[in-house]
Amino acid sequence: MDEAVRAVRFGAFTHRNFRLFFFGQGVSLIGTWMQNVAQGWLVLELTNSPFYVGLVSALGSLGVLLLTIYGGIVADRVNKHRLVIITQALSMLPAFALAALVWSRAVAVWQVAALAAFLGVVNAFDIPARQAFIVELVDKEDLMNAIALNSSVFNAARLLGPAVAGALIGAFGVGICFFLNAVSYLAVIAGLLAMRLPPYAARPRTDSAWVGLREAVAFIRGDRRVATVVVLMALFSIFGFPYLVMMPVFARDVLHRGAAGYGVMMTAVGIGALLGALGVATLDRRIRKGPTLIVAGASFGVLLVAFALSRAYTLSVVLLAVTGGTMIVNNALANATIQTIVPDQLRGRVMGFYSFVFVGLAPLGAFEVGTLAERIGTPAAVALGGAATALAVAVAAWRVPELRRTV
């Protein structure tokens, strides 16, 4: 089996622990995307405001913005396996609570916002721990393959989750999506508990958290490739990725579609992203990370502008699929570039910084696009974000030749 798997370049699947992580997380992520779709639709129904759609999404990432760097420090100091089990168990609670509130007809937008904020705090510790934990499931040779496969399962869930959510919302309402998401966490927890890992040996620590933070900052600043990727991902998180937050508004108010049409649009992003991630996983070591990252990042920005200008539903769906593909190629290569450069003893802290800019800055992005959408219209706000990201990649390609040469 191992030789067959390696023959198709999915070498990470030869590791039992990674397979458990991959399939358990796959089930859970389908539920997560169902909840994301249901939450956006619920907030739009409760408030009829794109600003509140952006605000609740922003609050969902506020904890990551404030705490994820500290979460990376914690990940370097504790048993990552145990930490991920705890954070996944805690993530079930908001989903069960939202299902109960919807079914009891007691739900209000402030409750949705508060539960999103709680989940954001949990994610501040979960995301850097999970990112750093992947390297413990495979060897360094299969690390890029594992990262790409991890991206592929995330985007396969992005494909299935919104489609299922759109159908379920139309038939049963949003409550069932929240409930199924809560149940789906049992799959990833079961996979984590079934892993066979060597006994955890805590490293003696004599330095403070502040010293550990300074070490990570010094490493990032000392490598222009890592620093550039971190800055680019920060700009993408603020100006590019928030287009997903505005999908309910595009579906209903720009393209005049209902919940099912919204689900199809999100599914299109997932199809493109899944194909992009599988392409990275299949080609693996044959990809020149730096040049491909630059091309994918610039293409994402240009395609985002084209989507924002489109008023034809079919064309918009096609553009979303291609945009999703370029987005995930950019993201997977950014992650792989950093993870292949960072030393193991700094991995949790550096991935904490990466998570901070990748996820933690999302509140600023969601707030920015929601505010602009109220003032100048949703299409114009998203088009400006796409133009900003394309320009940022062009500047990075020009100013940092080391990134262009990264293989």
C-alpha positions as CSV (number, residue, x, y, z in Angstrom):
1,M,0.0,0.0,0.0
2,D,2.7,2.5,0.9
3,E,4.5,2.1,-2.4
4,A,1.2,2.6,-4.3
5,V,0.4,5.7,-2.4
6,R,3.8,7.1,-3.0
7,A,3.5,6.3,-6.7
8,V,0.6,8.9,-7.0
9,R,2.6,11.3,-4.9
10,F,0.4,11.2,-1.8
11,G,3.2,10.1,0.5
12,A,1.6,11.6,3.6
13,F,-1.0,8.8,3.5
14,T,1.6,6.3,4.2
15,H,1.5,7.6,7.8
16,R,-1.3,6.0,9.9
17,N,-1.6,9.0,12.2
18,F,-2.0,11.4,9.3
19,R,-4.7,9.2,7.8
20,L,-6.6,9.3,11.1
21,F,-6.2,13.1,11.2
22,F,-7.1,13.6,7.6
23,F,-10.4,11.6,7.5
24,G,-11.5,12.7,11.0
25,Q,-10.9,16.3,10.1
26,G,-12.6,15.9,6.8
27,V,-15.9,15.0,8.4
28,S,-15.6,17.8,10.9
29,L,-14.8,20.4,8.3
30,I,-17.9,19.6,6.3
31,G,-19.9,20.5,9.4
32,T,-17.8,23.6,9.9
33,W,-18.6,24.9,6.4
34,M,-22.3,24.0,6.9
35,Q,-22.2,26.2,10.0
36,N,-20.4,29.1,8.2
37,V,-23.1,29.1,5.5
38,A,-25.9,28.9,8.0
39,Q,-24.5,31.6,10.2
40,G,-24.1,34.1,7.3
41,W,-27.6,33.4,6.1
42,L,-29.1,33.6,9.7
43,V,-27.4,37.0,10.4
44,L,-28.7,38.3,7.0
45,E,-32.2,37.2,7.8
46,L,-32.1,38.6,11.4
47,T,-30.6,42.0,10.4
48,N,-31.0,42.5,6.6
49,S,-27.6,44.2,6.7
50,P,-24.3,43.4,5.0
51,F,-22.6,45.4,7.7
52,Y,-23.8,42.9,10.4
53,V,-22.8,39.9,8.2
54,G,-19.3,41.3,8.2
55,L,-19.4,42.3,11.9
56,V,-20.3,38.8,13.1
57,S,-17.7,37.3,10.9
58,A,-15.2,39.7,12.3
59,L,-16.1,38.9,15.9
60,G,-15.6,35.2,15.0
61,S,-11.9,35.9,14.3
62,L,-11.4,38.5,17.0
63,G,-10.0,35.9,19.4
64,V,-7.5,34.8,16.8
65,L,-6.4,38.4,16.3
66,L,-5.8,39.0,20.0
67,L,-4.6,35.6,21.2
68,T,-3.2,33.5,18.4
69,I,0.4,34.6,18.9
70,Y,0.2,33.6,22.5
71,G,-1.5,30.4,21.3
72,G,1.6,29.7,19.3
73,I,3.8,30.1,22.4
74,V,1.5,27.7,24.3
75,A,1.7,25.2,21.4
76,D,5.6,25.1,21.7
77,R,5.3,24.5,25.5
78,V,2.6,21.8,25.8
79,N,1.6,18.5,24.3
80,K,0.1,19.6,21.0
81,H,-1.9,16.3,20.6
82,R,-3.7,16.9,23.9
83,L,-4.2,20.6,23.2
84,V,-5.9,19.9,19.9
85,I,-8.3,17.3,21.5
86,I,-9.3,20.0,24.1
87,T,-9.9,22.7,21.5
88,Q,-11.9,20.5,19.3
89,A,-14.1,19.4,22.2
90,L,-14.7,23.1,23.1
91,S,-15.6,23.9,19.5
92,M,-18.7,21.7,19.8
93,L,-20.3,24.0,22.4
94,P,-21.2,27.0,20.2
95,A,-22.7,24.7,17.5
96,F,-25.0,23.0,20.0
97,A,-25.9,26.3,21.5
98,L,-26.9,27.8,18.1
99,A,-29.0,24.8,17.2
100,A,-30.8,25.1,20.5
101,L,-31.4,28.8,20.1
102,V,-32.7,28.5,16.6
103,W,-35.0,25.6,17.3
104,S,-36.4,27.4,20.4
105,R,-37.0,30.5,18.3
106,A,-35.0,32.6,20.9
107,V,-32.1,33.5,18.6
108,A,-30.9,37.1,18.4
109,V,-28.0,38.5,16.5
110,W,-26.1,39.4,19.7
111,Q,-26.2,35.7,20.7
112,V,-24.8,34.6,17.3
113,A,-22.1,37.2,17.7
114,A,-21.2,36.2,21.2
115,L,-20.9,32.5,20.3
116,A,-18.8,33.4,17.2
117,A,-16.5,35.4,19.5
118,F,-16.2,32.4,21.9
119,L,-15.3,30.1,19.0
120,G,-12.7,32.6,17.9
121,V,-11.0,32.4,21.3
122,V,-10.9,28.6,21.0
123,N,-9.5,28.8,17.5
124,A,-6.7,31.1,18.7
125,F,-5.2,28.1,20.5
126,D,-6.4,25.4,18.0
127,I,-5.1,26.8,14.7
128,P,-1.4,27.2,15.6
129,A,-1.4,23.9,17.5
130,R,-2.9,22.0,14.5
131,Q,-0.6,23.7,12.0
132,A,2.5,22.7,14.1
133,F,1.1,19.3,14.9
134,I,1.1,18.2,11.2
135,V,4.8,17.8,11.2
136,E,4.6,15.3,14.0
137,L,2.3,13.1,11.9
138,V,4.6,12.8,8.9
139,D,8.3,13.1,8.2
140,K,9.9,16.2,6.7
141,E,10.0,14.5,3.2
142,D,6.2,14.3,3.1
143,L,5.5,17.6,4.9
144,M,4.5,19.6,1.8
145,N,2.4,16.8,0.6
146,A,0.6,16.7,4.0
147,I,0.0,20.4,3.9
148,A,-1.5,20.2,0.4
149,L,-3.6,17.2,1.4
150,N,-4.8,19.1,4.5
151,S,-5.8,22.0,2.2
152,S,-7.5,19.6,-0.1
153,V,-9.7,18.1,2.6
154,F,-10.5,21.6,3.8
155,N,-11.7,22.5,0.3
156,A,-13.5,19.2,-0.3
157,A,-15.5,20.2,2.8
158,R,-15.9,23.7,1.3
159,L,-17.4,21.9,-1.7
160,L,-19.8,19.6,0.1
161,G,-20.6,21.7,3.2
162,P,-22.2,24.7,1.4
163,A,-24.1,22.5,-1.0
164,V,-25.6,20.4,1.8
165,A,-26.2,23.5,3.9
166,G,-28.1,25.2,1.0
167,A,-30.4,22.2,0.6
168,L,-30.9,21.8,4.3
169,I,-31.6,25.5,5.0
170,G,-34.3,25.4,2.2
171,A,-35.9,22.3,3.6
172,F,-35.4,22.4,7.4
173,G,-34.0,25.8,8.3
174,V,-30.6,26.8,9.6
175,G,-30.8,24.9,13.0
176,I,-30.0,21.5,11.5
177,C,-26.7,22.8,10.1
178,F,-25.6,23.9,13.5
179,F,-26.6,20.6,15.1
180,L,-24.8,18.5,12.5
181,N,-21.7,20.6,12.8
182,A,-21.7,19.9,16.6
183,V,-22.0,16.1,16.0
184,S,-19.3,16.2,13.3
185,Y,-16.6,17.2,15.9
186,L,-16.9,13.6,17.3
187,A,-15.1,12.3,14.1
188,V,-12.0,14.3,14.5
189,I,-11.8,13.7,18.3
190,A,-12.1,10.0,17.7
191,G,-9.3,10.1,15.1
192,L,-7.1,12.0,17.5
193,L,-7.7,9.6,20.3
194,A,-6.9,6.6,18.1
195,M,-3.4,7.9,17.2
196,R,-0.3,6.1,18.3
197,L,2.3,8.7,19.2
198,P,5.5,8.5,21.2
199,P,5.3,9.6,24.8
200,Y,5.3,13.3,25.2
201,A,8.6,14.7,26.6
202,A,8.3,18.2,27.8
203,R,11.3,20.4,27.0
204,P,12.7,22.2,30.0
205,R,11.9,25.9,29.9
206,T,13.8,28.6,31.7
207,D,12.9,31.5,29.4
208,S,9.7,33.6,29.6
209,A,7.0,33.7,27.1
210,W,8.2,37.2,26.1
211,V,11.7,35.8,25.3
212,G,10.1,33.1,23.2
213,L,8.1,35.6,21.3
214,R,11.1,37.7,20.6
215,E,12.9,34.6,19.2
216,A,10.1,34.0,16.7
217,V,10.0,37.7,15.7
218,A,13.8,37.7,15.1
219,F,13.6,34.6,13.0
220,I,10.8,36.0,10.8
221,R,12.6,39.3,10.4
222,G,15.9,37.5,9.6
223,D,14.6,35.7,6.6
224,R,13.2,37.9,3.8
225,R,11.3,35.0,2.3
226,V,9.4,34.3,5.5
227,A,8.9,38.0,6.2
228,T,7.5,38.7,2.7
229,V,5.1,35.7,2.8
230,V,3.8,36.8,6.3
231,V,3.2,40.4,5.0
232,L,1.5,39.2,1.9
233,M,-0.8,36.9,3.8
234,A,-1.7,39.8,6.1
235,L,-2.7,41.9,3.1
236,F,-4.6,39.0,1.6
237,S,-6.5,38.5,4.9
238,I,-7.5,42.2,5.1
239,F,-8.2,43.0,1.4
240,G,-8.6,39.7,-0.5
241,F,-10.1,36.8,1.5
242,P,-13.1,38.8,3.0
243,Y,-14.9,38.4,-0.4
244,L,-16.2,35.2,1.1
245,V,-17.9,37.1,3.9
246,M,-19.9,39.0,1.3
247,M,-21.2,35.9,-0.5
248,P,-24.7,36.1,1.0
249,V,-25.0,39.7,-0.2
250,F,-23.7,38.8,-3.7
251,A,-26.2,35.9,-3.9
252,R,-29.3,37.8,-2.7
253,D,-28.7,41.4,-3.7
254,V,-26.3,41.4,-6.6
255,L,-27.2,38.1,-8.4
256,H,-30.7,37.8,-7.1
257,R,-30.5,34.2,-5.8
258,G,-31.8,32.4,-2.7
259,A,-30.2,30.1,-0.2
260,A,-29.7,27.4,-2.8
261,G,-27.9,29.8,-5.2
262,Y,-25.7,30.9,-2.3
263,G,-24.8,27.3,-1.6
264,V,-23.9,26.8,-5.3
265,M,-21.6,29.9,-5.2
266,M,-19.8,28.7,-2.1
267,T,-19.5,25.2,-3.6
268,A,-17.9,26.6,-6.7
269,V,-15.2,28.2,-4.6
270,G,-14.8,24.8,-3.0
271,I,-14.5,22.9,-6.3
272,G,-11.8,25.3,-7.6
273,A,-10.0,25.2,-4.3
274,L,-10.1,21.4,-4.1
275,L,-8.7,21.0,-7.6
276,G,-5.9,23.5,-6.8
277,A,-5.0,21.7,-3.6
278,L,-5.0,18.3,-5.3
279,G,-2.8,19.8,-8.0
280,V,-0.3,21.0,-5.4
281,A,-0.4,17.6,-3.6
282,T,0.1,15.6,-6.8
283,L,2.9,17.7,-8.2
284,D,4.4,18.2,-4.7
285,R,8.3,18.4,-5.1
286,R,8.1,19.4,-8.7
287,I,6.6,22.8,-7.9
288,R,8.8,25.8,-7.6
289,K,7.2,27.3,-4.5
290,G,8.2,31.0,-4.9
291,P,7.3,31.6,-8.6
292,T,4.1,29.6,-8.3
293,L,3.0,31.5,-5.2
294,I,3.6,34.8,-7.0
295,V,1.6,33.8,-10.1
296,A,-1.3,32.3,-8.0
297,G,-1.5,35.3,-5.7
298,A,-1.5,37.8,-8.5
299,S,-4.1,35.8,-10.5
300,F,-6.3,35.6,-7.4
301,G,-6.5,39.4,-7.2
302,V,-7.2,39.9,-10.9
303,L,-9.9,37.2,-10.9
304,L,-11.5,38.7,-7.8
305,V,-11.9,42.0,-9.6
306,A,-13.5,40.2,-12.6
307,F,-16.0,38.4,-10.2
308,A,-16.9,41.7,-8.5
309,L,-17.7,43.2,-11.9
310,S,-19.8,40.3,-13.2
311,R,-23.6,40.4,-13.1
312,A,-24.3,37.1,-14.9
313,Y,-24.8,34.3,-12.4
314,T,-23.2,31.5,-14.5
315,L,-20.1,33.6,-15.2
316,S,-19.9,34.5,-11.5
317,V,-20.0,30.9,-10.5
318,V,-17.2,30.0,-13.0
319,L,-15.1,32.9,-11.8
320,L,-15.6,31.9,-8.2
321,A,-14.3,28.4,-9.1
322,V,-11.1,29.7,-10.7
323,T,-10.6,32.3,-7.9
324,G,-10.9,29.5,-5.3
325,G,-8.2,27.5,-7.2
326,T,-5.7,30.3,-7.2
327,M,-6.5,31.2,-3.6
328,I,-5.7,27.7,-2.3
329,V,-2.6,27.3,-4.4
330,N,-1.3,30.6,-3.0
331,N,-2.3,29.6,0.6
332,A,-0.8,26.1,0.4
333,L,2.5,27.3,-1.0
334,A,2.7,30.1,1.6
335,N,2.2,27.6,4.4
336,A,4.7,25.1,2.9
337,T,7.3,27.8,2.3
338,I,7.3,28.8,5.9
339,Q,7.0,25.3,7.4
340,T,10.0,24.0,5.3
341,I,12.2,26.9,6.5
342,V,11.3,27.2,10.2
343,P,13.2,25.1,12.7
344,D,11.2,22.6,14.9
345,Q,11.8,24.5,18.1
346,L,10.2,27.6,16.7
347,R,7.4,26.0,14.7
348,G,4.5,26.6,17.1
349,R,5.4,30.3,17.6
350,V,6.1,31.0,13.9
351,M,2.9,29.2,12.9
352,G,1.2,31.3,15.6
353,F,2.3,34.4,13.7
354,Y,1.2,32.9,10.4
355,S,-2.2,32.1,11.9
356,F,-2.4,35.6,13.3
357,V,-2.1,37.2,9.8
358,F,-3.9,34.4,8.0
359,V,-7.0,34.2,10.3
360,G,-6.5,36.7,13.1
361,L,-6.6,39.7,10.7
362,A,-9.8,38.5,9.3
363,P,-11.9,40.7,11.7
364,L,-10.2,43.8,10.2
365,G,-10.9,42.4,6.7
366,A,-14.5,41.6,7.4
367,F,-15.1,44.9,9.1
368,E,-13.3,46.7,6.2
369,V,-15.3,45.0,3.4
370,G,-18.6,45.3,5.4
371,T,-18.1,49.0,6.0
372,L,-17.1,49.7,2.4
373,A,-20.0,47.7,1.1
374,E,-22.4,49.9,3.0
375,R,-20.9,53.1,1.6
376,I,-19.9,52.3,-2.0
377,G,-21.6,49.0,-2.7
378,T,-20.5,45.3,-2.2
379,P,-19.1,44.8,-5.8
380,A,-16.9,47.9,-5.6
381,A,-15.6,47.0,-2.1
382,V,-14.6,43.5,-3.3
383,A,-13.1,44.8,-6.5
384,L,-10.9,47.3,-4.6
385,G,-9.7,44.4,-2.4
386,G,-8.8,42.3,-5.4
387,A,-6.8,45.1,-7.0
388,A,-5.0,45.7,-3.7
389,T,-3.9,42.1,-3.4
390,A,-2.7,41.9,-7.0
391,L,-0.6,45.1,-6.6
392,A,0.9,43.7,-3.3
393,V,2.1,40.5,-5.0
394,A,3.5,42.5,-7.9
395,V,5.5,44.7,-5.5
396,A,6.8,41.6,-3.6
397,A,7.9,39.9,-6.8
398,W,9.8,43.0,-7.8
399,R,11.4,43.8,-4.4
400,V,12.2,40.3,-3.1
401,P,14.1,38.3,-5.7
402,E,14.9,35.6,-3.0
403,L,11.2,34.7,-3.1
404,R,11.2,34.3,-6.9
405,R,14.1,31.9,-6.5
406,T,12.6,29.8,-3.7
407,V,12.1,26.2,-4.7
